[in-house]
């Protein structure tokens, strides 16, 4: 799946500056409309270290009403969470009807790290895939919108970004030894990611693969996808109302 992406895609700065204000304004309008209609949505951000997930999310939420969304930055499980079913900490972060939940990393870190770092038996991370599909299907059956973004960059681009971050004393903290360790295992992680995307692609919770070399391209593609998702949900909800009224 990842090999199909053209990582050379770019968007001129002038076009980006022209399009982004309109996209942000439209997203803000849709947030309000979904709140009034009781439409809940979940947007998951996965991707390589330094692929720009945090920056993309920051631009996504810049003009949103903070009462209408929740941002969840997922860290490794706490000692308490280690003793609970592993999906529990995500169930408790599911948004109320009408709200948006944004996950900066998610339940997918579990299957990737278990597999590549061999921290769990093979049968455990394979079972986790089934549990993820059931989890997402349960949410979709309850009316939740789910879109999962994977931000893709090459190993060479990741290395360049790590060095750029480390060269600035204000940002060097963002690159930790474990980041370089995952970079050295880029090939292993890529194979695990390809398998993850294939196993968990579904009609109700599809993956959106994003070419993330150029940040302008990345941000516009993500916003346009979210806007299209919310607009479609609102149209579908509006189309159901006359049918329900006739049935009554």
ABEGO torsion letter per residue (X at the ends): XAAABBAABBBBAAAAAAAAAAAAAAAAAAAAAAAAAGBBBBBBBBEBBGAGAAAAAAAAAAABBAAABBBBBBBBBBAAAAABBAAAAAAAABBBBGBBBBBBEBAAAAAAAAAAAGABBAAAAAAAAAAAAAAAAAAAAAGBBBBBBBBBBBAAAAAAAAAAAAABAAAAAABBAAAAAAAAAAAAAAAAAAAAAAAABBAABBBBBBBAABAAAAAAAAAAAAAAAAAAAAAAAAAAAAAAAAAX
